[in-house]
Amino acid sequence: MKDYESRLLEQLADEYIRKQSKQGAVSVAGAMRAVLDAVGECPVAASELERLIVLRALENGHSVVLDGCIDCLPRPAPAAPARRLGHVRMPRSGLPGSGGSNRYR
């Protein structure tokens, strides 16, 4: 693929992402259809085009709907570290059998 072809694909993907992100998450399948309709014969494989669309959307801070081929992603996203809530203390008054006042008896 030539340099101008890759820039054209990026520009078409960015244009679709800008328009769709106003309505919500960006659909990978919808973006692929739009790019392929504009280009005609795509100079890259379908998985490469999907990867380009996903990466461009995420780089620009948009959410993505993976309704295309999921195996095009380079690797799974790292799991977020578990957040510790700490000790939660329940109030003793009002609970049955707690010895406190219970107005619901």
Secondary structure, DSSP 8 states (H G I E B T S, - for coil): --HHHHHHHHHHHHHHHHHHHTTSSEEHHHHHHHHHHHHSS-SS-HHHHHHHHHHHHHHTT--EE--S-GGGSSS-----------------TTSTTSSS--TT-
